[in-house]
Amino acid sequence: MTVIITNDTPPAIRGHLKRWFVEPKPNVFVGSINRRTRSKTLEFIRRNAPGLGMLVIADQRNAQGFYVEYYGATARRPMSRSGLQVILESWADPDGEEDAVE
């Protein structure tokens, strides 16, 4: 299974993604595609929408059963800790300043 979460997907890219994925919520695409199709689809998106921020979660044979990668500007980023992938988020303190957790 593959999940792609994007920021402000252009209509042409959204249409391309809907060939293989369902879109249960705006800019969230879920589907069961093979590795080659996933690779070609992500390559197409990066080539035709270079500024598009994406978070991709896909199957992988590891302890967690999946991997996470990102492209472009996203609010959340994957990071590896002790062999496991975790997601870093930006937090806003009470004073309104954002701070990235590391």
N, C-alpha and C positions, 0 to 999 in steps of 0.2 A: 504494500500500500504506500502511496505517496500523498503528502499533504503539502500544498504550496499556498503560502499566505503572502499577498502582495499589497503594495500601497498604491492606490489610485491607478488601477489597471486600465490602459487605453482600450477602446472598443475592439480594435483589430487583434490585440493580444488576448483579450477575454474570449473572443470568438474562437481563436486558435486553441486555447486551453479547454474550451467546452467540447472539443472533439473527443477528448479522452477522460475528462474529469467532470464531476458534478460540482455545482457551486451552491452549497447549502446556505452560505451567507455571502454577502458582497465581498469580493476579493479573497475568498477562501475556496480553494479547489482541492477536491479529494478524489483519488482514483487508484485503481490497481493496474499499473502498467509495468512493462519490463524495464530493465536497466537501460537498454539501448534507446528505447523510446523516450524515457525520462531524460537521458543525456541530450538527445537531439532536440527535445522540446525546450530544455533550459538553455541550450546553445542558441536556438532560434529567438527566445525571449531576450537574452542578453545582447544579441546582435541587433534586434529591431526595437528594443526599448532599453537603451543603455543606462538610463537614470532610474529605472524601476527598482525599488527595494523589494527583495523577496526573502522569505524564510522558508526553507525546504526541509521537510522531515520525511525520511524514506527508510524502508526496510534495510537492515544490514545484519549479518551474522556476527553479533558481538554480545557482550553481557546485557546490554539494554535492549537489543533487538532492533535498534534503529540508529540513524545518525542524523545530525542537524547541521545544516550549512546555511549561510546567508550570502546575498549578493546586494550591492548597493547600500543605501542608507536605510537602516531599520532601527526601531527603538529597542529591540532586543537582540542580543548576540550570543551565539553558543561559545562555550569555553570548556576545555577539558580539565577535569580535576580528578586525580587518582584513577585515570582511565575511563571515567564516566563523563558524559557531556551534560553540562548544566547551562541554563539560560541566564545571562546577565540582563538586568533591567535598569532603567533610569528611574531614580526615586526623587520625589520632590519633598524637601524638608518643610517644616511649618512656615519658614520665612519665604517660601516660594522659589527657592533656588534648587535647580536640578543637580543631582549628583549620581554618577554611575557607580554601582556597587561592583567591587572587584575582589 
